[in-house]
Structures are given as C-alpha cells and as structure tokens.
Amino acid sequence: MEEYKTTNNPFEDEIFIKIMDGILEQSHHKTNVILCAMGLIDKEKEPISYYTLDCAMCYHTYKNMPKTEDFKQPTKKLIQRIHKNIEKMKNKRK
C-alpha cells in the first residue's frame, strides 16, 4: 500500500479533493445548497459538519475561479481559510 503524504495545499491533497468532490456531488454543485445546509447547522453544536461545509465552499470557489495570473492571491486566501477551518475542527475534537 502506498504511503499517504499530506501537502500544505489542500487543493493538491487527494483525500481532501475526494471528500470535497463527494460533498459537491451531493449538493449538485450548487452553492445555495451548501449555504442552506450551513445555515441549518449550529456551528457550536456541530462544528465538524459546519467547517467541513465551509471547506467545501472554498473548494467549490477554487474550482470555479478562472486560472489566470490574478488567481494566486485569492487561492492563497482560500487555502488559509481551509487551514483555519481544519484547526477549528481539531480544537473542537479535543
């Protein structure tokens, strides 16, 4: 079995991509479906679900951004937001 290696860029992480693609498929790739689901979740009671969906929104945004020279800074901000979401989820599990 091949060893899994993490990367600092979630958009290059095969497991992150598979999970996010699954969420996007379930939401029919519609932003409003994800946002409505987030609105129904109490992020204090269900932080993992909430922040996972927030990561899915970041991934959805990334996938739909034009890959021009100007997309590097917005991509960096999306990556930072995902890292913050992951840290929040880790802290809630403790």
BATI-908513 format. One record per atom (N, C-alpha, C, CB): chain; x, y, z; residue number from 1. Coordinates in Angstrom, 1 decimal. Glycine has a CB too. Example, Ala and Ser with C-alpha at 12.3 -4.5 7.8 and 13.67 -1.06 7.14 Angstrom:
<sites>
+------+--------+--------+--------+-----+
! unit !   east !  north !     up ! pos !
+------+--------+--------+--------+-----+
!    A !   13.2 !   -5.7 !    7.8 !   1 !
!    A !   12.3 !   -4.5 !    7.8 !   1 !
!    A !   13.2 !   -3.3 !    7.8 !   1 !
!    A !   11.3 !   -4.5 !    9.0 !   1 !
!    A !   12.8 !   -2.2 !    7.1 !   2 !
!    A !   13.7 !   -1.1 !    7.1 !   2 !
!    A !   12.9 !    0.0 !    7.9 !   2 !
!    A !   14.1 !   -0.6 !    5.7 !   2 !
+------+--------+--------+--------+-----+
</sites>
This chain:
<sites>
+------+--------+--------+--------+-----+
! unit !   east !  north !     up ! pos !
+------+--------+--------+--------+-----+
!    A !    0.8 !   -1.2 !    0.0 !   1 !
!    A !    0.0 !    0.0 !    0.0 !   1 !
!    A !    0.9 !    1.2 !    0.0 !   1 !
!    A !   -1.0 !    0.0 !    1.2 !   1 !
!    A !    0.6 !    2.2 !   -0.9 !   2 !
!    A !    1.3 !    3.4 !   -1.0 !   2 !
!    A !    1.1 !    4.3 !    0.2 !   2 !
!    A !    1.0 !    4.2 !   -2.3 !   2 !
!    A !    2.1 !    4.9 !    0.7 !   3 !
!    A !    2.0 !    5.8 !    1.9 !   3 !
!    A !    1.3 !    7.1 !    1.4 !   3 !
!    A !    3.4 !    6.1 !    2.5 !   3 !
!    A !    0.4 !    7.6 !    2.3 !   4 !
!    A !   -0.3 !    8.9 !    2.0 !   4 !
!    A !    0.6 !   10.0 !    2.5 !   4 !
!    A !   -1.7 !    8.9 !    2.7 !   4 !
!    A !    0.8 !   11.0 !    1.7 !   5 !
!    A !    1.5 !   12.2 !    2.1 !   5 !
!    A !    0.7 !   13.4 !    2.0 !   5 !
!    A !    2.8 !   12.4 !    1.2 !   5 !
!    A !    0.7 !   14.2 !    3.1 !   6 !
!    A !   -0.1 !   15.4 !    3.1 !   6 !
!    A !    0.7 !   16.5 !    2.4 !   6 !
!    A !   -0.5 !   15.8 !    4.6 !   6 !
!    A !   -0.1 !   17.5 !    2.1 !   7 !
!    A !    0.5 !   18.7 !    1.5 !   7 !
!    A !   -0.1 !   19.9 !    2.1 !   7 !
!    A !    0.3 !   18.7 !   -0.1 !   7 !
!    A !    0.6 !   21.0 !    2.1 !   8 !
!    A !    0.1 !   22.3 !    2.7 !   8 !
!    A !   -1.0 !   22.9 !    1.8 !   8 !
!    A !    1.2 !   23.3 !    2.9 !   8 !
!    A !   -1.1 !   22.4 !    0.6 !   9 !
!    A !   -2.1 !   23.0 !   -0.3 !   9 !
!    A !   -3.2 !   21.9 !   -0.4 !   9 !
!    A !   -1.5 !   23.3 !   -1.7 !   9 !
!    A !   -4.4 !   22.2 !    0.2 !  10 !
!    A !   -5.5 !   21.2 !    0.2 !  10 !
!    A !   -6.0 !   20.9 !   -1.2 !  10 !
!    A !   -6.6 !   21.6 !    1.1 !  10 !
!    A !   -5.8 !   21.9 !   -2.1 !  11 !
!    A !   -6.2 !   21.7 !   -3.5 !  11 !
!    A !   -5.3 !   20.7 !   -4.3 !  11 !
!    A !   -6.3 !   23.0 !   -4.2 !  11 !
!    A !   -4.2 !   20.3 !   -3.6 !  12 !
!    A !   -3.4 !   19.2 !   -4.2 !  12 !
!    A !   -3.4 !   17.9 !   -3.4 !  12 !
!    A !   -1.9 !   19.7 !   -4.3 !  12 !
!    A !   -4.3 !   17.9 !   -2.4 !  13 !
!    A !   -4.4 !   16.8 !   -1.5 !  13 !
!    A !   -5.5 !   15.8 !   -1.9 !  13 !
!    A !   -4.7 !   17.2 !    0.0 !  13 !
!    A !   -5.1 !   14.6 !   -2.3 !  14 !
!    A !   -6.0 !   13.7 !   -3.0 !  14 !
!    A !   -7.2 !   13.3 !   -2.1 !  14 !
!    A !   -5.3 !   12.4 !   -3.4 !  14 !
!    A !   -7.0 !   13.2 !   -0.8 !  15 !
!    A !   -8.1 !   12.8 !    0.1 !  15 !
!    A !   -9.0 !   14.0 !    0.3 !  15 !
!    A !   -7.5 !   12.4 !    1.5 !  15 !
!    A !   -8.5 !   15.2 !    0.5 !  16 !
!    A !   -9.3 !   16.4 !    0.6 !  16 !
!    A !  -10.1 !   16.5 !   -0.6 !  16 !
!    A !   -8.4 !   17.6 !    0.8 !  16 !
!    A !   -9.5 !   16.4 !   -1.8 !  17 !
!    A !  -10.3 !   16.5 !   -3.1 !  17 !
!    A !  -11.4 !   15.5 !   -3.2 !  17 !
!    A !   -9.3 !   16.4 !   -4.2 !  17 !
!    A !  -11.1 !   14.2 !   -2.8 !  18 !
!    A !  -12.2 !   13.2 !   -2.9 !  18 !
!    A !  -13.3 !   13.5 !   -2.0 !  18 !
!    A !  -11.6 !   11.8 !   -2.5 !  18 !
!    A !  -13.0 !   14.0 !   -0.8 !  19 !
!    A !  -14.1 !   14.3 !    0.2 !  19 !
!    A !  -14.9 !   15.5 !   -0.3 !  19 !
!    A !  -13.5 !   14.7 !    1.6 !  19 !
!    A !  -14.2 !   16.5 !   -0.8 !  20 !
!    A !  -14.9 !   17.7 !   -1.3 !  20 !
!    A !  -15.7 !   17.5 !   -2.5 !  20 !
!    A !  -13.9 !   18.9 !   -1.5 !  20 !
!    A !  -15.1 !   16.7 !   -3.4 !  21 !
!    A !  -15.9 !   16.3 !   -4.6 !  21 !
!    A !  -17.2 !   15.5 !   -4.3 !  21 !
!    A !  -15.0 !   15.4 !   -5.6 !  21 !
!    A !  -17.1 !   14.7 !   -3.3 !  22 !
!    A !  -18.3 !   14.0 !   -2.8 !  22 !
!    A !  -19.4 !   14.9 !   -2.3 !  22 !
!    A !  -17.9 !   13.0 !   -1.7 !  22 !
!    A !  -18.9 !   15.9 !   -1.5 !  23 !
!    A !  -19.9 !   16.9 !   -1.0 !  23 !
!    A !  -20.5 !   17.7 !   -2.1 !  23 !
!    A !  -19.2 !   17.8 !    0.0 !  23 !
!    A !  -19.7 !   18.1 !   -3.1 !  24 !
!    A !  -20.2 !   18.9 !   -4.2 !  24 !
!    A !  -21.1 !   18.0 !   -5.1 !  24 !
!    A !  -19.0 !   19.4 !   -5.1 !  24 !
!    A !  -20.8 !   16.8 !   -5.2 !  25 !
!    A !  -21.7 !   15.9 !   -6.0 !  25 !
!    A !  -23.1 !   15.8 !   -5.3 !  25 !
!    A !  -21.1 !   14.5 !   -6.2 !  25 !
!    A !  -23.1 !   15.6 !   -4.0 !  26 !
!    A !  -24.3 !   15.5 !   -3.2 !  26 !
!    A !  -25.1 !   16.8 !   -3.3 !  26 !
!    A !  -24.0 !   15.2 !   -1.8 !  26 !
!    A !  -24.4 !   17.9 !   -3.4 !  27 !
!    A !  -25.1 !   19.2 !   -3.5 !  27 !
!    A !  -25.4 !   19.6 !   -4.9 !  27 !
!    A !  -24.3 !   20.3 !   -2.8 !  27 !
!    A !  -25.2 !   18.7 !   -5.8 !  28 !
!    A !  -25.4 !   19.0 !   -7.3 !  28 !
!    A !  -24.6 !   20.2 !   -7.7 !  28 !
!    A !  -26.9 !   19.2 !   -7.6 !  28 !
!    A !  -23.4 !   20.4 !   -7.1 !  29 !
!    A !  -22.5 !   21.5 !   -7.4 !  29 !
!    A !  -23.2 !   22.9 !   -7.3 !  29 !
!    A !  -21.9 !   21.3 !   -8.8 !  29 !
!    A !  -24.1 !   23.0 !   -6.4 !  30 !
!    A !  -24.9 !   24.3 !   -6.2 !  30 !
!    A !  -24.5 !   25.0 !   -4.9 !  30 !
!    A !  -26.4 !   24.0 !   -6.3 !  30 !
!    A !  -24.0 !   26.2 !   -5.1 !  31 !
!    A !  -23.6 !   26.9 !   -3.9 !  31 !
!    A !  -24.7 !   27.1 !   -2.9 !  31 !
!    A !  -23.0 !   28.3 !   -4.3 !  31 !
!    A !  -25.9 !   27.4 !   -3.4 !  32 !
!    A !  -27.0 !   27.7 !   -2.5 !  32 !
!    A !  -27.4 !   26.4 !   -1.7 !  32 !
!    A !  -28.2 !   28.1 !   -3.3 !  32 !
!    A !  -27.2 !   25.3 !   -2.2 !  33 !
!    A !  -27.5 !   24.0 !   -1.4 !  33 !
!    A !  -26.5 !   23.9 !   -0.2 !  33 !
!    A !  -27.3 !   22.8 !   -2.3 !  33 !
!    A !  -25.2 !   24.2 !   -0.5 !  34 !
!    A !  -24.2 !   24.1 !    0.6 !  34 !
!    A !  -24.5 !   25.2 !    1.6 !  34 !
!    A !  -22.8 !   24.3 !    0.0 !  34 !
!    A !  -24.8 !   26.5 !    1.2 !  35 !
!    A !  -25.0 !   27.6 !    2.1 !  35 !
!    A !  -26.3 !   27.3 !    2.9 !  35 !
!    A !  -25.2 !   28.9 !    1.3 !  35 !
!    A !  -27.3 !   26.8 !    2.3 !  36 !
!    A !  -28.5 !   26.4 !    3.1 !  36 !
!    A !  -28.2 !   25.4 !    4.2 !  36 !
!    A !  -29.6 !   25.9 !    2.1 !  36 !
!    A !  -27.4 !   24.4 !    3.8 !  37 !
!    A !  -27.1 !   23.4 !    4.8 !  37 !
!    A !  -26.3 !   24.0 !    5.9 !  37 !
!    A !  -26.2 !   22.2 !    4.1 !  37 !
!    A !  -25.3 !   24.9 !    5.6 !  38 !
!    A !  -24.6 !   25.6 !    6.6 !  38 !
!    A !  -25.5 !   26.4 !    7.5 !  38 !
!    A !  -23.5 !   26.5 !    6.0 !  38 !
!    A !  -26.5 !   27.0 !    6.9 !  39 !
!    A !  -27.4 !   27.8 !    7.7 !  39 !
!    A !  -28.3 !   27.0 !    8.7 !  39 !
!    A !  -28.3 !   28.6 !    6.8 !  39 !
!    A !  -28.4 !   25.7 !    8.4 !  40 !
!    A !  -29.2 !   24.9 !    9.3 !  40 !
!    A !  -28.4 !   24.2 !   10.4 !  40 !
!    A !  -29.9 !   23.8 !    8.4 !  40 !
!    A !  -27.1 !   24.4 !   10.3 !  41 !
!    A !  -26.2 !   23.8 !   11.3 !  41 !
!    A !  -25.8 !   24.8 !   12.4 !  41 !
!    A !  -24.9 !   23.2 !   10.6 !  41 !
!    A !  -25.9 !   24.4 !   13.6 !  42 !
!    A !  -25.4 !   25.2 !   14.7 !  42 !
!    A !  -23.9 !   24.9 !   14.8 !  42 !
!    A !  -26.2 !   24.9 !   16.1 !  42 !
!    A !  -23.1 !   25.9 !   14.4 !  43 !
!    A !  -21.7 !   25.6 !   14.4 !  43 !
!    A !  -21.0 !   25.4 !   15.8 !  43 !
!    A !  -20.9 !   26.7 !   13.7 !  43 !
!    A !  -21.7 !   25.8 !   16.8 !  44 !
!    A !  -21.2 !   25.5 !   18.2 !  44 !
!    A !  -21.5 !   24.0 !   18.6 !  44 !
!    A !  -21.9 !   26.4 !   19.2 !  44 !
!    A !  -22.6 !   23.5 !   18.1 !  45 !
!    A !  -23.0 !   22.1 !   18.5 !  45 !
!    A !  -22.5 !   21.1 !   17.5 !  45 !
!    A !  -24.5 !   22.0 !   18.5 !  45 !
!    A !  -22.3 !   21.5 !   16.2 !  46 !
!    A !  -21.8 !   20.6 !   15.2 !  46 !
!    A !  -20.7 !   21.3 !   14.4 !  46 !
!    A !  -23.0 !   20.2 !   14.2 !  46 !
!    A !  -19.6 !   21.6 !   15.0 !  47 !
!    A !  -18.5 !   22.3 !   14.3 !  47 !
!    A !  -17.9 !   21.6 !   13.2 !  47 !
!    A !  -17.5 !   22.7 !   15.3 !  47 !
!    A !  -17.8 !   20.2 !   13.3 !  48 !
!    A !  -17.2 !   19.5 !   12.3 !  48 !
!    A !  -18.0 !   19.6 !   11.0 !  48 !
!    A !  -17.0 !   18.0 !   12.7 !  48 !
!    A !  -19.3 !   19.4 !   11.1 !  49 !
!    A !  -20.2 !   19.5 !    9.9 !  49 !
!    A !  -20.1 !   20.9 !    9.3 !  49 !
!    A !  -21.6 !   19.1 !   10.2 !  49 !
!    A !  -20.2 !   21.9 !   10.1 !  50 !
!    A !  -20.2 !   23.3 !    9.7 !  50 !
!    A !  -18.9 !   23.6 !    8.9 !  50 !
!    A !  -20.4 !   24.2 !   10.8 !  50 !
!    A !  -17.8 !   23.4 !    9.6 !  51 !
!    A !  -16.5 !   23.7 !    9.0 !  51 !
!    A !  -16.1 !   22.9 !    7.8 !  51 !
!    A !  -15.4 !   23.7 !   10.0 !  51 !
!    A !  -16.6 !   21.7 !    7.7 !  52 !
!    A !  -16.4 !   20.8 !    6.5 !  52 !
!    A !  -17.2 !   21.4 !    5.3 !  52 !
!    A !  -16.9 !   19.4 !    6.8 !  52 !
!    A !  -18.4 !   21.9 !    5.6 !  53 !
!    A !  -19.1 !   22.5 !    4.5 !  53 !
!    A !  -18.5 !   23.8 !    4.1 !  53 !
!    A !  -20.6 !   22.8 !    4.9 !  53 !
!    A !  -17.9 !   24.5 !    5.0 !  54 !
!    A !  -17.2 !   25.8 !    4.7 !  54 !
!    A !  -16.0 !   25.5 !    3.8 !  54 !
!    A !  -16.7 !   26.5 !    6.0 !  54 !
!    A !  -15.3 !   24.4 !    4.1 !  55 !
!    A !  -14.2 !   23.9 !    3.3 !  55 !
!    A !  -14.7 !   23.6 !    1.9 !  55 !
!    A !  -13.5 !   22.7 !    3.9 !  55 !
!    A !  -15.9 !   22.9 !    1.8 !  56 !
!    A !  -16.5 !   22.6 !    0.5 !  56 !
!    A !  -16.8 !   23.9 !   -0.3 !  56 !
!    A !  -17.8 !   21.8 !    0.7 !  56 !
!    A !  -17.2 !   24.9 !    0.4 !  57 !
!    A !  -17.5 !   26.2 !   -0.3 !  57 !
!    A !  -16.2 !   26.8 !   -0.9 !  57 !
!    A !  -18.1 !   27.2 !    0.7 !  57 !
!    A !  -15.1 !   26.7 !   -0.1 !  58 !
!    A !  -13.8 !   27.1 !   -0.5 !  58 !
!    A !  -13.3 !   26.3 !   -1.8 !  58 !
!    A !  -12.7 !   27.0 !    0.6 !  58 !
!    A !  -13.5 !   25.0 !   -1.7 !  59 !
!    A !  -13.1 !   24.2 !   -2.8 !  59 !
!    A !  -13.9 !   24.5 !   -4.1 !  59 !
!    A !  -13.3 !   22.7 !   -2.4 !  59 !
!    A !  -15.2 !   24.7 !   -3.9 !  60 !
!    A !  -16.1 !   25.0 !   -5.0 !  60 !
!    A !  -15.7 !   26.3 !   -5.6 !  60 !
!    A !  -17.6 !   25.1 !   -4.5 !  60 !
!    A !  -15.4 !   27.3 !   -4.8 !  61 !
!    A !  -14.9 !   28.6 !   -5.3 !  61 !
!    A !  -13.7 !   28.4 !   -6.1 !  61 !
!    A !  -14.7 !   29.6 !   -4.1 !  61 !
!    A !  -12.7 !   27.7 !   -5.5 !  62 !
!    A !  -11.4 !   27.4 !   -6.2 !  62 !
!    A !  -11.7 !   26.8 !   -7.6 !  62 !
!    A !  -10.5 !   26.5 !   -5.3 !  62 !
!    A !  -12.5 !   25.8 !   -7.6 !  63 !
!    A !  -12.7 !   25.0 !   -8.9 !  63 !
!    A !  -13.3 !   25.9 !   -9.9 !  63 !
!    A !  -13.6 !   23.8 !   -8.6 !  63 !
!    A !  -14.1 !   26.9 !   -9.5 !  64 !
!    A !  -14.8 !   27.8 !  -10.5 !  64 !
!    A !  -14.1 !   29.1 !  -10.8 !  64 !
!    A !  -16.2 !   28.1 !  -10.0 !  64 !
!    A !  -12.9 !   29.3 !  -10.2 !  65 !
!    A !  -12.2 !   30.5 !  -10.4 !  65 !
!    A !  -11.4 !   30.4 !  -11.8 !  65 !
!    A !  -11.1 !   30.8 !   -9.3 !  65 !
!    A !  -11.4 !   31.5 !  -12.5 !  66 !
!    A !  -10.6 !   31.4 !  -13.7 !  66 !
!    A !   -9.1 !   31.3 !  -13.4 !  66 !
!    A !  -10.8 !   32.7 !  -14.6 !  66 !
!    A !   -8.4 !   30.4 !  -14.0 !  67 !
!    A !   -7.0 !   30.2 !  -13.6 !  67 !
!    A !   -6.1 !   31.2 !  -14.4 !  67 !
!    A !   -6.6 !   28.7 !  -13.9 !  67 !
!    A !   -6.2 !   32.4 !  -14.1 !  68 !
!    A !   -5.4 !   33.5 !  -14.7 !  68 !
!    A !   -4.3 !   33.8 !  -13.7 !  68 !
!    A !   -6.3 !   34.7 !  -15.0 !  68 !
!    A !   -3.5 !   34.8 !  -14.1 !  69 !
!    A !   -2.3 !   35.3 !  -13.3 !  69 !
!    A !   -2.9 !   35.8 !  -12.0 !  69 !
!    A !   -1.5 !   36.3 !  -14.0 !  69 !
!    A !   -4.1 !   36.4 !  -12.0 !  70 !
!    A !   -4.6 !   37.1 !  -10.8 !  70 !
!    A !   -5.2 !   36.1 !   -9.8 !  70 !
!    A !   -5.7 !   38.0 !  -11.2 !  70 !
!    A !   -5.2 !   34.8 !  -10.1 !  71 !
!    A !   -5.9 !   33.9 !   -9.1 !  71 !
!    A !   -5.0 !   33.4 !   -8.0 !  71 !
!    A !   -6.4 !   32.7 !   -9.9 !  71 !
!    A !   -3.8 !   33.7 !   -8.0 !  72 !
!    A !   -2.9 !   33.2 !   -6.9 !  72 !
!    A !   -3.2 !   33.8 !   -5.6 !  72 !
!    A !   -1.4 !   33.6 !   -7.3 !  72 !
!    A !   -3.5 !   35.1 !   -5.4 !  73 !
!    A !   -3.8 !   35.7 !   -4.1 !  73 !
!    A !   -5.1 !   35.1 !   -3.6 !  73 !
!    A !   -3.8 !   37.2 !   -4.2 !  73 !
!    A !   -6.2 !   35.1 !   -4.4 !  74 !
!    A !   -7.4 !   34.5 !   -3.9 !  74 !
!    A !   -7.3 !   33.1 !   -3.5 !  74 !
!    A !   -8.5 !   34.7 !   -4.9 !  74 !
!    A !   -6.5 !   32.3 !   -4.2 !  75 !
!    A !   -6.2 !   30.9 !   -3.9 !  75 !
!    A !   -5.5 !   30.8 !   -2.6 !  75 !
!    A !   -5.4 !   30.2 !   -5.0 !  75 !
!    A !   -4.6 !   31.7 !   -2.3 !  76 !
!    A !   -3.8 !   31.7 !   -1.0 !  76 !
!    A !   -4.8 !   31.9 !    0.1 !  76 !
!    A !   -2.7 !   32.7 !   -1.1 !  76 !
!    A !   -5.8 !   32.9 !   -0.1 !  77 !
!    A !   -6.7 !   33.2 !    1.0 !  77 !
!    A !   -7.7 !   32.0 !    1.2 !  77 !
!    A !   -7.6 !   34.4 !    0.6 !  77 !
!    A !   -8.0 !   31.3 !    0.2 !  78 !
!    A !   -8.9 !   30.1 !    0.3 !  78 !
!    A !   -8.1 !   29.0 !    1.1 !  78 !
!    A !   -9.3 !   29.6 !   -1.1 !  78 !
!    A !   -6.9 !   28.8 !    0.8 !  79 !
!    A !   -6.0 !   27.8 !    1.5 !  79 !
!    A !   -5.9 !   28.2 !    2.9 !  79 !
!    A !   -4.6 !   27.7 !    0.8 !  79 !
!    A !   -5.7 !   29.5 !    3.2 !  80 !
!    A !   -5.6 !   29.9 !    4.6 !  80 !
!    A !   -6.9 !   29.6 !    5.4 !  80 !
!    A !   -5.3 !   31.4 !    4.7 !  80 !
!    A !   -8.0 !   29.9 !    4.7 !  81 !
!    A !   -9.3 !   29.7 !    5.3 !  81 !
!    A !   -9.6 !   28.2 !    5.6 !  81 !
!    A !  -10.5 !   30.2 !    4.4 !  81 !
!    A !   -9.2 !   27.3 !    4.7 !  82 !
!    A !   -9.3 !   25.9 !    4.9 !  82 !
!    A !   -8.4 !   25.5 !    6.1 !  82 !
!    A !   -8.9 !   25.1 !    3.6 !  82 !
!    A !   -7.2 !   26.0 !    6.1 !  83 !
!    A !   -6.3 !   25.6 !    7.3 !  83 !
!    A !   -6.9 !   26.1 !    8.6 !  83 !
!    A !   -4.9 !   26.2 !    7.1 !  83 !
!    A !   -7.5 !   27.2 !    8.6 !  84 !
!    A !   -8.2 !   27.7 !    9.9 !  84 !
!    A !   -9.4 !   26.8 !   10.2 !  84 !
!    A !   -8.7 !   29.2 !    9.7 !  84 !
!    A !  -10.2 !   26.4 !    9.2 !  85 !
!    A !  -11.3 !   25.5 !    9.5 !  85 !
!    A !  -10.8 !   24.2 !   10.0 !  85 !
!    A !  -12.1 !   25.3 !    8.2 !  85 !
!    A !   -9.8 !   23.7 !    9.5 !  86 !
!    A !   -9.2 !   22.4 !   10.0 !  86 !
!    A !   -8.7 !   22.5 !   11.4 !  86 !
!    A !   -8.1 !   21.9 !    9.1 !  86 !
!    A !   -8.1 !   23.6 !   11.7 !  87 !
!    A !   -7.6 !   23.8 !   13.1 !  87 !
!    A !   -8.8 !   23.9 !   14.0 !  87 !
!    A !   -6.8 !   25.1 !   13.2 !  87 !
!    A !   -9.9 !   24.6 !   13.6 !  88 !
!    A !  -11.1 !   24.7 !   14.5 !  88 !
!    A !  -11.7 !   23.4 !   14.7 !  88 !
!    A !  -12.1 !   25.7 !   13.8 !  88 !
!    A !  -11.7 !   22.5 !   13.7 !  89 !
!    A !  -12.2 !   21.2 !   13.9 !  89 !
!    A !  -11.4 !   20.4 !   14.8 !  89 !
!    A !  -12.4 !   20.5 !   12.5 !  89 !
!    A !  -10.1 !   20.5 !   14.7 !  90 !
!    A !   -9.1 !   19.7 !   15.5 !  90 !
!    A !   -9.3 !   20.2 !   17.0 !  90 !
!    A !   -7.7 !   20.0 !   15.1 !  90 !
!    A !   -9.5 !   21.5 !   17.2 !  91 !
!    A !   -9.6 !   22.0 !   18.6 !  91 !
!    A !  -10.9 !   21.6 !   19.2 !  91 !
!    A !   -9.5 !   23.5 !   18.6 !  91 !
!    A !  -12.0 !   21.4 !   18.4 !  92 !
!    A !  -13.3 !   21.0 !   18.9 !  92 !
!    A !  -13.3 !   19.5 !   19.3 !  92 !
!    A !  -14.4 !   21.3 !   17.9 !  92 !
!    A !  -12.4 !   18.8 !   18.7 !  93 !
!    A !  -12.4 !   17.3 !   18.9 !  93 !
!    A !  -11.6 !   17.0 !   20.2 !  93 !
!    A !  -11.7 !   16.6 !   17.8 !  93 !
!    A !  -10.9 !   18.0 !   20.7 !  94 !
!    A !  -10.1 !   17.7 !   22.0 !  94 !
!    A !  -10.9 !   17.7 !   23.2 !  94 !
!    A !   -9.0 !   18.8 !   22.1 !  94 !
+------+--------+--------+--------+-----+
</sites>
